[in-house]
Amino acid sequence: MNIVYYPLGISIAGLFFSWWLISRVNREQDGNEQMMVVARAIREGAKAFLRRQYKTISILAVSVAVVIFAVYALTGTIDVGAQTSTAFLFGALCSGIAGFVGMSVAVRANSKVAAAADHQNMNGALRVALRSGAVSGVLVVALSIFGVSALYLLYTSGLSFDSRLVPDMIVGFGFGASFVALFAQLGGGIYTKAADVGADLVGKVEAGIPEDDPRNPAVIADLVGDNVGDCAGRGADIFESTAAESIGAMILGAALYPVFGEKGIVIPLMINAFGLIASIIGVMSVRVKSNEDPMKALNRGFYISLALATAVVFFVTQSFLGDTYLWFFGAGLIGLAMSMVFVWLTQYYTDHKYRPVREIAAGSETGPATNIIAGLAVGFENTALPIVAIAAALFGAYALGDASGIVDGGLFGTAIATMGMLATAVYILAMDNFGPITDNAGGIVEMSGASEQTREITDRLDAVGNTTKALTKGYAVGSAALAAFLLFSAYTKVAEIDVVDLSKVPVFIGAMIGAMLVFLFSSLALRAVGKTAGYIIEEVRRQFHEHPGIMQGTEKPDYGKAVDITTRGALRNMIFPGVIAVVIPVATGLIFRAEAAAGFLMVATIVGILMALVMNNAGGAWDNAKKFIESGKFIDSKGVIQGKKTAVHAAAVVGDTVGDPFKDTAGPSLHVLIKLLATLTLVLAPLFM
């Protein structure tokens, strides 16, 4: 029996499990009628945005598929064009399904979490939120494994292609996933942060009303944004990671066919498949006691997943890699350790318990300018330790693989390390989705006028959710770094490049263009948030001015108008940054050829990782500095407690507003951009040669 049936079967079982999990979540009790009114408004707004967004993405994806086919046809390789464009569309479709279903479950779970909190059931609220988030995690990874396994099986058993050639044929699947992920993350990020900035600046700063106050016309748009940005966008991001990195590892495995045979090609799918099982067990084990910190319960589940994933890597490497398995098991352990290290480093730079966030809070004493300076300083500082960790992981994994004595074993060691880091992807994505679900639950509780005891439970869960969202961004950067090296190595194999010589003028030009693209893309993403936020700010101000009864509680705001304006603005402003992310690398490769494209990819990857680290953790630190002040635990240099509605808090709100598009739009979009560039150049490598 073809060994790819094992990951294929596990992926199908994972799809059935996600369906079972959806049915379990749907059976949980909904909130009261006031809660359901708010929940329905969020659900309708999120679905309306995604329908319009995916319609736009579909048109773009079909256009790109036609261009891919046409370009290959013009070069006389029409069969390769058909294979690549078909795989591209299949990857795009699977990515879209994963994001849409995950978001749909999230917008149904928020009221159920609020209802559990209303019954003073902390454990019930936490488990509903985590399991709802796990639906997306399981579905994303299962669909990714299913898509790659099905294509591999089709080409090997169905069409009788040589298994060593198939990974190159299905790389279009990863490109399709990357393409959808970029627009899903970028569009969702623009929406969520534009709505957030508009709600905060006019609501909190100008009108002086609390967060999630029902009088704020932008509050529903803000809650919708949590779902379309953090749930749908991040789901597409992780789908793209697992698909593209599996295919990249399979390409390197194919080069070792004389040593490992087909097992070397299929091993990435096996690690992902059994890692899926490990994460499911971790998710289902989570329980919290009434007075326990919910973060401790989530950490226990993560450590269970990590321990089981370690056993998975050992079992799979021992079964597939013969006498050299211990070297590659060690490389896998490095990848698993990387996931923990990045979680810890992100926590250090974004948690109020530690120096960086407290420095930003202290900077708020002297106004917004010093708050922003302190935040940027933290952002730049936080690149050091993660880069050391990435370098150590790559060096260690390469050295262990090379010690196996196999030619190209070092590169294969880095591939196994990448798969090890991705083994817990389901649990990581469940924790990420936990954040927007609990945030929405808190908004529903606030807008429905629930009791203080209920709000206390959702506030505790929301605080944990903010931490988990930050941690998962750190994990995403770490995995993107390992993946980028993996895909870069695969590109050099396909393009038959031994050395990338930066002393050559075309190669140096390509490298400069790669660095420039990262900055240009980041600028356009931030500008898109600013422009879209401007639309929503004007609308909220208009409603407050024309309907003074809103602030007095005698008139209801027009939430739908704010949602529609944000939707149109986000979709309009996401297209240009996404298009240049595709056009510039293609033009570079066609004009300056394959080695210049390698230089482009190398430098864009390095600069992109650094920029993503700055934006993600500076934004997270600004956010938590504001929350630290709001908690009433911040004591200024004069020994005075500073809290809400103080000058210090106002300065922190400005810093948080600056950081919002950093951490939720440009930063996460850069993770996707890095991998999109790698899969794009990999797909088009034959045209650049």
C-alpha positions as CSV (number, residue, x, y, z in Angstrom):
1,M,0.0,0.0,0.0
2,N,1.2,3.5,-0.9
3,I,2.5,5.1,2.4
4,V,0.8,8.4,1.6
5,Y,-2.5,6.7,2.5
6,Y,-1.6,7.1,6.1
7,P,-1.5,10.9,6.2
8,L,-4.4,11.0,3.8
9,G,-6.5,8.8,6.1
10,I,-5.5,10.8,9.2
11,S,-6.4,14.1,7.4
12,I,-9.9,12.7,6.5
13,A,-10.3,11.6,10.1
14,G,-9.3,15.2,11.2
15,L,-12.0,16.6,8.9
16,F,-14.6,14.4,10.5
17,F,-13.3,15.4,14.0
18,S,-13.7,19.1,13.1
19,W,-17.3,18.4,12.0
20,W,-17.9,16.6,15.3
21,L,-16.4,19.5,17.2
22,I,-18.6,21.9,15.4
23,S,-21.7,19.9,16.4
24,R,-20.5,19.9,20.1
25,V,-20.0,23.7,20.1
26,N,-23.4,24.3,18.4
27,R,-25.1,22.3,21.2
28,E,-23.8,24.7,23.8
29,Q,-26.3,27.1,25.3
30,D,-26.7,30.5,23.5
31,G,-26.9,33.7,25.5
32,N,-30.1,35.6,26.4
33,E,-31.9,37.7,23.8
34,Q,-29.9,40.9,24.4
35,M,-26.7,38.9,23.9
36,M,-28.1,37.3,20.7
37,V,-29.0,40.6,19.2
38,V,-25.3,41.7,19.4
39,A,-24.0,38.3,18.3
40,R,-26.2,38.2,15.2
41,A,-25.0,41.7,14.2
42,I,-21.4,40.5,14.5
43,R,-22.2,37.3,12.6
44,E,-23.9,39.1,9.8
45,G,-21.1,41.7,9.5
46,A,-18.4,39.1,9.4
47,K,-20.1,37.0,6.8
48,A,-20.9,40.0,4.6
49,F,-17.2,41.0,4.7
50,L,-15.9,37.6,3.9
51,R,-18.3,37.0,1.1
52,R,-17.2,40.2,-0.6
53,Q,-13.5,39.6,0.2
54,Y,-13.5,36.1,-1.1
55,K,-15.3,37.2,-4.3
56,T,-12.5,39.6,-4.9
57,I,-9.8,37.1,-4.1
58,S,-11.5,34.5,-6.3
59,I,-11.4,36.9,-9.3
60,L,-7.7,37.6,-8.6
61,A,-6.9,33.9,-8.1
62,V,-8.5,32.8,-11.4
63,S,-6.7,35.6,-13.2
64,V,-3.3,34.5,-11.8
65,A,-4.1,30.8,-12.6
66,V,-4.8,31.8,-16.3
67,V,-1.5,33.9,-16.4
68,I,0.5,30.9,-15.0
69,F,-1.0,28.6,-17.6
70,A,-0.5,31.1,-20.4
71,V,3.2,31.8,-19.5
72,Y,4.1,28.1,-19.4
73,A,2.1,27.5,-22.6
74,L,4.1,30.2,-24.4
75,T,7.4,28.5,-23.3
76,G,6.2,25.2,-24.8
77,T,5.5,23.4,-21.5
78,I,1.8,23.4,-21.5
79,D,1.6,20.2,-19.4
80,V,3.5,21.9,-16.6
81,G,1.3,24.9,-16.9
82,A,-1.8,22.8,-16.5
83,Q,-0.4,21.0,-13.5
84,T,0.8,24.1,-11.8
85,S,-2.4,26.2,-12.4
86,T,-4.7,23.4,-11.3
87,A,-2.7,22.9,-8.1
88,F,-2.7,26.7,-7.6
89,L,-6.5,26.8,-7.8
90,F,-6.9,23.7,-5.5
91,G,-4.6,25.3,-2.9
92,A,-6.5,28.6,-3.1
93,L,-9.9,26.8,-2.7
94,C,-8.7,24.8,0.3
95,S,-7.3,27.9,2.0
96,G,-10.5,29.8,1.4
97,I,-12.6,27.0,2.9
98,A,-10.5,26.7,6.0
99,G,-10.6,30.4,6.7
100,F,-14.4,30.8,6.1
101,V,-15.5,27.7,8.2
102,G,-13.2,28.7,11.1
103,M,-14.5,32.2,11.2
104,S,-18.1,30.9,10.9
105,V,-17.7,28.8,14.0
106,A,-16.0,31.6,15.9
107,V,-18.9,34.0,15.3
108,R,-21.3,31.4,16.7
109,A,-19.2,30.6,19.7
110,N,-18.9,34.1,21.1
111,S,-22.4,34.2,22.5
112,K,-22.0,30.7,23.9
113,V,-18.9,31.8,25.8
114,A,-20.8,34.8,27.0
115,A,-23.7,32.6,28.2
116,A,-21.3,30.3,30.0
117,A,-19.8,33.3,31.8
118,D,-23.3,34.5,32.6
119,H,-23.8,31.2,34.5
120,Q,-20.5,31.9,36.3
121,N,-18.9,28.8,34.6
122,M,-15.3,29.7,34.0
123,N,-14.3,26.2,32.9
124,G,-17.3,26.0,30.5
125,A,-16.5,29.4,29.0
126,L,-12.8,28.6,28.5
127,R,-13.5,25.1,27.0
128,V,-16.1,26.5,24.5
129,A,-13.7,29.2,23.4
130,L,-10.7,26.9,23.0
131,R,-12.6,24.1,21.3
132,S,-14.3,26.6,18.9
133,G,-10.8,27.9,18.1
134,A,-9.6,24.4,17.6
135,V,-12.2,23.8,14.9
136,S,-10.2,26.2,12.7
137,G,-6.9,24.7,13.8
138,V,-7.9,21.1,13.0
139,L,-9.6,22.0,9.7
140,V,-6.7,24.1,8.5
141,V,-4.1,21.4,9.1
142,A,-6.3,18.5,8.0
143,L,-7.2,20.3,4.8
144,S,-3.5,21.1,4.2
145,I,-2.4,17.5,4.6
146,F,-5.4,16.3,2.6
147,G,-4.7,18.6,-0.3
148,V,-1.0,17.8,-0.6
149,S,-1.5,14.1,0.0
150,A,-4.3,13.8,-2.5
151,L,-2.3,15.6,-5.2
152,Y,0.7,13.5,-4.5
153,L,-1.4,10.3,-4.7
154,L,-3.1,11.5,-7.9
155,Y,0.2,12.1,-9.7
156,T,2.0,9.0,-8.4
157,S,-0.6,6.3,-8.4
158,G,-3.2,7.8,-10.7
159,L,-1.0,9.4,-13.4
160,S,2.1,7.2,-12.8
161,F,4.6,10.0,-12.5
162,D,7.9,9.4,-10.9
163,S,7.5,10.2,-7.2
164,R,10.8,12.2,-7.2
165,L,9.3,14.7,-9.7
166,V,5.9,15.1,-8.0
167,P,6.8,17.6,-5.3
168,D,7.9,20.1,-8.0
169,M,4.6,19.5,-9.8
170,I,2.4,20.3,-6.8
171,V,4.3,23.4,-5.6
172,G,1.4,25.4,-7.1
173,F,-0.8,24.2,-4.3
174,G,1.5,26.1,-1.8
175,F,1.5,29.2,-4.0
176,G,-2.3,29.1,-4.2
177,A,-2.5,28.8,-0.4
178,S,0.0,31.7,0.0
179,F,-1.9,33.9,-2.5
180,V,-5.2,33.6,-0.6
181,A,-3.5,33.9,2.8
182,L,-1.9,37.2,1.8
183,F,-5.2,38.8,0.8
184,A,-7.1,37.2,3.6
185,Q,-4.6,38.4,6.2
186,L,-4.1,41.8,4.6
187,G,-7.8,42.6,4.0
188,G,-8.9,41.3,7.4
189,G,-6.0,43.1,9.1
190,I,-6.9,46.4,7.4
191,Y,-10.6,45.9,8.4
192,T,-10.0,45.0,12.0
193,K,-7.5,47.8,12.8
194,A,-9.3,50.5,10.9
195,A,-12.4,49.7,12.9
196,D,-10.4,49.5,16.1
197,V,-8.6,52.8,15.5
198,G,-11.9,54.5,14.6
199,A,-13.7,53.1,17.7
200,D,-10.9,54.0,20.1
201,L,-10.0,57.5,18.8
202,V,-13.5,58.8,18.6
203,G,-15.1,56.7,21.3
204,K,-12.4,56.5,24.0
205,V,-10.3,59.6,23.4
206,E,-12.8,62.1,22.0
207,A,-16.1,61.0,23.6
208,G,-14.6,59.5,26.7
209,I,-16.8,56.4,26.7
210,P,-15.6,52.9,27.7
211,E,-14.4,50.2,25.3
212,D,-17.3,48.2,23.7
213,D,-19.8,50.8,24.8
214,P,-23.0,50.3,22.8
215,R,-23.2,54.0,22.1
216,N,-20.2,53.8,19.9
217,P,-21.3,53.4,16.2
218,A,-18.1,51.6,15.4
219,V,-18.2,49.0,18.1
220,I,-19.9,46.2,16.0
221,A,-17.4,46.8,13.2
222,D,-14.6,46.5,15.8
223,L,-16.0,43.2,17.0
224,V,-16.5,41.9,13.4
225,G,-12.8,42.8,12.7
226,D,-11.6,40.5,15.5
227,N,-13.1,37.6,13.5
228,V,-12.2,38.5,9.9
229,G,-8.6,39.5,10.9
230,D,-7.6,37.1,13.7
231,C,-9.7,34.0,12.8
232,A,-10.1,34.0,9.0
233,G,-6.8,35.7,8.3
234,R,-4.7,33.7,10.7
235,G,-6.3,30.5,9.6
236,A,-5.3,31.1,6.0
237,D,-1.8,32.0,7.3
238,I,-1.3,28.7,9.1
239,F,-2.8,26.7,6.2
240,E,-0.3,28.3,3.9
241,S,2.5,27.5,6.3
242,T,1.7,23.8,6.6
243,A,1.1,23.4,2.9
244,A,4.1,25.4,1.6
245,E,6.6,24.0,4.2
246,S,5.5,20.4,3.6
247,I,6.0,20.8,-0.1
248,G,9.4,22.4,0.4
249,A,10.5,19.6,2.7
250,M,9.2,17.1,0.1
251,I,11.4,18.7,-2.6
252,L,14.5,18.3,-0.4
253,G,13.4,14.7,0.5
254,A,13.2,13.9,-3.2
255,A,16.8,14.8,-3.5
256,L,17.6,12.0,-1.0
257,Y,15.5,9.4,-2.8
258,P,18.6,7.1,-3.2
259,V,19.0,7.0,0.6
260,F,15.4,7.0,2.0
261,G,13.3,6.2,-1.0
262,E,9.7,7.4,-1.0
263,K,9.7,7.6,2.8
264,G,12.0,10.7,2.6
265,I,9.4,12.5,0.5
266,V,6.4,11.6,2.6
267,I,7.9,12.1,6.0
268,P,6.8,15.8,6.3
269,L,3.2,14.7,5.8
270,M,3.5,12.0,8.4
271,I,4.9,14.4,11.0
272,N,2.1,16.9,10.3
273,A,-0.6,14.1,10.4
274,F,0.5,12.6,13.7
275,G,1.1,16.1,15.1
276,L,-2.5,16.8,14.3
277,I,-3.5,14.0,16.7
278,A,-1.1,15.2,19.4
279,S,-2.6,18.7,19.3
280,I,-6.2,17.4,19.4
281,I,-5.4,15.4,22.6
282,G,-3.9,18.6,24.1
283,V,-7.0,20.7,23.3
284,M,-9.4,18.1,24.7
285,S,-7.4,17.8,27.9
286,V,-7.7,21.5,28.9
287,R,-9.7,22.3,32.1
288,V,-9.5,25.2,34.5
289,K,-10.5,25.4,38.2
290,S,-12.7,28.3,39.2
291,N,-9.9,30.4,40.9
292,E,-7.1,29.3,38.6
293,D,-5.4,31.5,36.1
294,P,-6.8,30.4,32.7
295,M,-3.4,30.8,31.1
296,K,-2.0,28.0,33.3
297,A,-4.7,25.6,31.9
298,L,-3.9,26.6,28.4
299,N,-0.2,26.2,29.0
300,R,-0.8,22.7,30.4
301,G,-2.6,21.7,27.2
302,F,0.3,23.1,25.1
303,Y,2.9,21.1,27.1
304,I,0.8,18.0,26.6
305,S,0.7,18.6,22.9
306,L,4.4,19.3,22.9
307,A,5.3,16.1,24.8
308,L,3.1,14.0,22.4
309,A,4.6,15.8,19.4
310,T,8.1,14.8,20.6
311,A,7.0,11.2,20.7
312,V,5.5,11.7,17.2
313,V,8.8,13.0,15.8
314,F,10.7,10.1,17.4
315,F,8.3,7.5,16.1
316,V,8.2,8.8,12.5
317,T,11.9,9.4,12.1
318,Q,12.7,6.0,13.6
319,S,10.2,4.3,11.2
320,F,11.2,6.3,8.1
321,L,14.9,7.2,8.2
322,G,16.6,4.0,9.1
323,D,19.9,3.9,11.0
324,T,20.4,7.7,10.8
325,Y,17.1,8.5,12.5
326,L,18.6,9.8,15.8
327,W,20.4,12.6,14.0
328,F,17.1,13.7,12.4
329,F,15.1,13.2,15.6
330,G,17.6,15.6,17.2
331,A,16.8,18.1,14.4
332,G,13.1,17.7,15.0
333,L,13.6,18.3,18.7
334,I,15.3,21.6,17.8
335,G,12.2,22.6,15.9
336,L,10.0,21.7,18.8
337,A,12.3,23.7,21.2
338,M,12.1,26.7,18.8
339,S,8.3,26.8,19.2
340,M,8.7,27.1,23.0
341,V,11.6,29.6,22.8
342,F,9.6,31.9,20.5
343,V,6.5,31.7,22.8
344,W,8.7,32.6,25.8
345,L,10.5,35.5,24.0
346,T,7.2,36.9,22.8
347,Q,5.8,36.7,26.3
348,Y,8.8,38.5,27.7
349,Y,8.5,41.4,25.3
350,T,4.7,41.8,25.4
351,D,3.6,40.8,28.9
352,H,3.2,43.6,31.5
353,K,5.0,41.5,34.1
354,Y,8.3,42.2,32.4
355,R,10.6,45.2,31.8
356,P,9.8,46.1,28.2
357,V,6.1,46.8,28.7
358,R,6.7,48.5,32.0
359,E,9.2,50.8,30.2
360,I,6.5,51.8,27.7
361,A,4.0,52.5,30.5
362,A,6.6,54.6,32.3
363,G,7.2,56.5,29.0
364,S,3.5,57.4,29.0
365,E,4.0,59.7,32.0
366,T,5.5,62.4,29.8
367,G,3.1,62.1,26.9
368,P,2.4,60.2,23.7
369,A,5.7,61.1,22.1
370,T,7.8,59.4,24.7
371,N,5.4,56.4,24.8
372,I,6.0,56.0,21.0
373,I,9.7,56.4,21.4
374,A,9.8,53.7,24.1
375,G,7.7,51.4,22.0
376,L,9.9,51.7,19.0
377,A,12.9,51.1,21.1
378,V,11.4,47.9,22.5
379,G,10.5,46.8,18.9
380,F,14.0,47.3,17.6
381,E,15.5,45.6,20.7
382,N,13.3,42.5,20.4
383,T,14.9,41.5,17.1
384,A,18.2,40.4,18.8
385,L,17.2,37.3,20.8
386,P,14.8,35.8,18.2
387,I,17.5,36.1,15.5
388,V,20.0,34.4,17.8
389,A,17.4,31.6,18.4
390,I,16.7,31.2,14.6
391,A,20.4,31.1,13.9
392,A,21.1,28.5,16.6
393,A,18.2,26.4,15.4
394,L,19.3,26.4,11.7
395,F,22.9,25.8,12.7
396,G,22.0,23.0,15.1
397,A,19.6,21.3,12.7
398,Y,22.0,21.5,9.8
399,A,24.9,20.2,11.9
400,L,22.9,17.2,13.1
401,G,21.7,16.4,9.6
402,D,25.2,16.7,8.2
403,A,26.6,14.5,11.0
404,S,24.4,11.7,9.6
405,G,27.0,11.4,6.8
406,I,24.4,11.7,4.1
407,V,25.0,14.1,1.2
408,D,22.6,17.1,1.7
409,G,21.7,15.6,5.1
410,G,22.2,19.1,6.6
411,L,19.5,20.7,4.5
412,F,17.2,17.8,5.2
413,G,17.9,18.3,8.9
414,T,16.5,21.9,8.6
415,A,13.4,20.5,6.9
416,I,12.8,18.1,9.8
417,A,13.3,20.9,12.3
418,T,10.7,23.0,10.4
419,M,8.2,20.0,10.5
420,G,8.9,19.6,14.2
421,M,8.0,23.3,14.9
422,L,4.8,22.8,12.9
423,A,3.8,19.7,14.8
424,T,1.9,21.7,17.3
425,A,0.3,24.1,14.8
426,V,-3.3,23.0,15.6
427,Y,-2.9,23.9,19.3
428,I,-1.2,27.2,18.5
429,L,-4.0,28.2,16.1
430,A,-6.6,27.1,18.7
431,M,-5.0,29.5,21.2
432,D,-4.9,32.2,18.6
433,N,-8.6,31.9,17.8
434,F,-9.3,31.8,21.5
435,G,-8.4,35.5,21.6
436,P,-11.0,37.0,19.3
437,I,-13.7,34.6,20.5
438,T,-13.2,35.8,24.1
439,D,-12.8,39.4,23.0
440,N,-16.2,39.2,21.2
441,A,-17.7,37.5,24.3
442,G,-16.6,40.4,26.4
443,G,-18.1,42.9,23.9
444,I,-21.4,41.0,23.9
445,V,-21.5,41.0,27.7
446,E,-20.7,44.7,27.8
447,M,-23.3,45.7,25.2
448,S,-26.0,43.5,26.6
449,G,-25.7,45.0,30.1
450,A,-24.8,41.7,31.9
451,S,-23.7,41.6,35.5
452,E,-20.3,42.7,36.8
453,Q,-19.6,39.1,37.8
454,T,-20.1,38.0,34.2
455,R,-17.9,40.8,33.0
456,E,-15.2,39.8,35.4
457,I,-15.1,36.3,33.9
458,T,-15.0,37.5,30.3
459,D,-12.4,40.1,31.3
460,R,-10.1,37.4,32.7
461,L,-10.5,35.3,29.5
462,D,-10.0,38.4,27.3
463,A,-6.8,39.2,29.1
464,V,-5.6,35.7,28.5
465,G,-6.7,35.9,24.9
466,N,-4.6,39.0,24.3
467,T,-1.6,37.1,25.6
468,T,-2.3,34.0,23.4
469,K,-2.7,36.2,20.3
470,A,0.7,37.8,20.9
471,L,2.3,34.4,21.6
472,T,1.0,32.9,18.4
473,K,2.4,35.8,16.3
474,G,5.8,35.0,17.8
475,Y,5.4,31.4,16.8
476,A,4.3,32.4,13.3
477,V,7.5,34.5,12.8
478,G,9.7,31.7,14.0
479,S,8.0,29.1,11.7
480,A,8.1,31.6,8.8
481,A,11.9,32.0,9.4
482,L,12.6,28.2,9.3
483,A,10.1,27.8,6.4
484,A,11.7,30.6,4.4
485,F,15.2,28.9,4.6
486,L,13.6,25.6,3.7
487,L,11.8,27.1,0.6
488,F,14.9,29.1,-0.4
489,S,16.9,25.8,-0.3
490,A,14.2,24.1,-2.4
491,Y,14.4,27.0,-4.9
492,T,18.1,26.7,-5.3
493,K,17.7,23.0,-6.0
494,V,15.0,23.5,-8.6
495,A,16.9,26.5,-10.2
496,E,20.2,24.6,-10.1
497,I,22.0,27.4,-8.2
498,D,25.0,26.4,-6.1
499,V,26.1,30.0,-5.1
500,V,24.3,33.3,-4.9
501,D,27.0,35.8,-5.7
502,L,26.1,39.3,-4.4
503,S,29.1,40.8,-6.2
504,K,27.3,40.3,-9.5
505,V,25.4,43.5,-10.4
506,P,22.1,41.8,-11.3
507,V,22.1,39.8,-8.1
508,F,22.9,42.8,-6.0
509,I,20.1,44.7,-7.7
510,G,17.7,41.8,-7.0
511,A,18.7,41.8,-3.4
512,M,18.1,45.6,-3.0
513,I,14.7,45.2,-4.7
514,G,13.8,42.4,-2.2
515,A,14.7,44.7,0.8
516,M,12.8,47.6,-0.7
517,L,9.6,45.5,-1.3
518,V,9.4,44.7,2.4
519,F,9.4,48.4,3.3
520,L,7.1,49.4,0.5
521,F,4.6,46.6,1.3
522,S,4.6,47.6,5.0
523,S,4.1,51.2,4.1
524,L,1.1,50.4,1.9
525,A,-0.4,48.2,4.6
526,L,-0.1,50.9,7.3
527,R,-1.4,53.6,4.9
528,A,-4.4,51.4,4.0
529,V,-5.3,51.2,7.7
530,G,-4.9,54.9,8.1
531,K,-7.1,55.7,5.0
532,T,-9.8,53.2,6.0
533,A,-9.7,54.4,9.6
534,G,-10.3,57.9,8.3
535,Y,-13.5,56.8,6.7
536,I,-14.8,55.2,9.9
537,I,-13.7,58.2,12.1
538,E,-15.6,60.6,9.9
539,E,-18.7,58.4,10.1
540,V,-18.6,58.0,13.9
541,R,-18.2,61.8,14.3
542,R,-21.0,62.4,11.9
543,Q,-23.4,60.2,13.9
544,F,-22.4,61.8,17.2
545,H,-23.0,65.2,15.7
546,E,-26.2,64.6,13.8
547,H,-27.7,62.3,16.5
548,P,-26.9,63.7,20.0
549,G,-29.4,61.3,21.4
550,I,-26.8,58.5,20.9
551,M,-24.6,59.8,23.7
552,Q,-27.7,60.2,26.0
553,G,-28.8,56.7,25.3
554,T,-32.1,57.7,23.6
555,E,-31.1,56.9,20.1
556,K,-29.5,53.8,18.7
557,P,-26.3,54.1,16.5
558,D,-26.3,52.9,12.9
559,Y,-23.9,50.0,13.3
560,G,-24.6,48.7,9.8
561,K,-23.4,51.9,8.2
562,A,-20.0,51.7,10.0
563,V,-19.6,48.0,9.1
564,D,-20.3,48.8,5.4
565,I,-17.9,51.7,5.2
566,T,-15.1,49.7,6.8
567,T,-15.8,46.7,4.5
568,R,-15.6,48.8,1.3
569,G,-12.5,50.7,2.5
570,A,-10.6,47.5,3.5
571,L,-11.3,45.7,0.3
572,R,-10.5,48.7,-1.9
573,N,-7.2,49.3,-0.1
574,M,-6.0,45.7,0.1
575,I,-5.6,45.2,-3.6
576,F,-2.6,47.3,-4.5
577,P,-0.2,46.0,-1.8
578,G,-1.2,42.5,-2.7
579,V,-0.6,43.0,-6.4
580,I,2.8,44.5,-6.0
581,A,3.8,41.6,-3.8
582,V,3.3,39.3,-6.8
583,V,4.4,41.6,-9.7
584,I,7.7,42.8,-8.3
585,P,9.3,39.4,-7.7
586,V,8.1,38.1,-11.0
587,A,9.5,41.1,-12.9
588,T,12.8,40.7,-11.0
589,G,13.2,37.1,-12.0
590,L,12.2,37.6,-15.6
591,I,14.5,40.6,-16.1
592,F,17.5,39.6,-14.0
593,R,17.1,35.8,-14.1
594,A,17.3,33.0,-11.6
595,E,20.3,34.0,-9.5
596,A,19.0,37.6,-9.1
597,A,15.7,36.1,-8.0
598,A,17.6,34.1,-5.4
599,G,19.3,37.2,-4.1
600,F,15.9,39.0,-4.1
601,L,14.4,36.1,-2.1
602,M,17.3,35.8,0.4
603,V,17.4,39.5,1.4
604,A,13.6,40.0,1.3
605,T,13.3,37.0,3.7
606,I,15.9,38.4,6.2
607,V,14.5,42.0,6.1
608,G,10.9,40.6,6.3
609,I,11.7,38.6,9.4
610,L,13.3,41.5,11.2
611,M,10.4,43.9,10.2
612,A,7.8,41.4,11.3
613,L,9.5,41.0,14.7
614,V,9.6,44.8,15.2
615,M,6.0,45.3,14.2
616,N,4.4,42.3,16.0
617,N,6.1,42.8,19.4
618,A,6.2,46.6,19.4
619,G,2.5,46.6,18.7
620,G,1.8,43.9,21.4
621,A,3.9,45.8,23.9
622,W,2.1,49.1,23.2
623,D,-1.3,47.3,23.6
624,N,-0.3,45.7,26.9
625,A,1.2,48.9,28.3
626,K,-2.2,50.5,27.8
627,K,-3.9,47.5,29.5
628,F,-1.4,47.6,32.4
629,I,-2.3,51.2,33.0
630,E,-6.1,50.5,32.7
631,S,-5.7,47.7,35.3
632,G,-4.8,50.3,38.0
633,K,-1.6,48.5,38.8
634,F,0.8,51.1,37.2
635,I,2.4,53.4,39.8
636,D,4.2,56.4,38.3
637,S,7.6,57.8,39.3
638,K,5.9,59.9,42.0
639,G,4.2,56.9,43.6
640,V,0.7,57.8,42.3
641,I,-1.5,55.1,40.8
642,Q,-2.4,55.9,37.2
643,G,-5.5,54.4,35.6
644,K,-8.3,55.1,33.1
645,K,-9.2,58.7,32.2
646,T,-5.8,60.1,33.2
647,A,-3.2,61.9,31.0
648,V,-1.0,58.8,31.3
649,H,-3.8,56.6,30.0
650,A,-4.5,59.0,27.1
651,A,-0.9,58.8,26.1
652,A,-0.9,55.0,26.2
653,V,-4.1,54.9,24.1
654,V,-2.2,56.9,21.4
655,G,0.7,54.5,21.5
656,D,-1.7,51.5,21.3
657,T,-3.4,53.1,18.3
658,V,-0.1,53.4,16.5
659,G,0.7,49.8,17.4
660,D,-2.6,48.4,16.3
661,P,-1.8,48.3,12.5
662,F,1.8,47.2,13.4
663,K,0.7,44.0,15.2
664,D,-2.5,43.1,13.4
665,T,-2.0,44.3,9.8
666,A,1.5,44.9,8.6
667,G,3.3,42.5,10.9
668,P,1.1,39.3,10.3
669,S,0.9,40.1,6.6
670,L,4.7,40.1,6.4
671,H,4.7,36.4,7.7
672,V,2.6,35.6,4.7
673,L,4.6,37.8,2.3
674,I,7.9,36.0,3.2
675,K,6.4,32.6,2.3
676,L,4.5,33.9,-0.7
677,L,7.7,35.2,-2.3
678,A,9.3,31.8,-1.7
679,T,6.5,29.8,-3.2
680,L,6.1,32.2,-6.1
681,T,9.8,32.0,-7.1
682,L,9.6,28.2,-6.6
683,V,6.7,27.9,-9.0
684,L,8.2,30.2,-11.6
685,A,11.8,29.0,-11.2
686,P,11.8,27.2,-14.7
687,L,10.9,30.6,-16.3
688,F,13.8,32.4,-14.6
689,M,16.5,30.0,-15.7
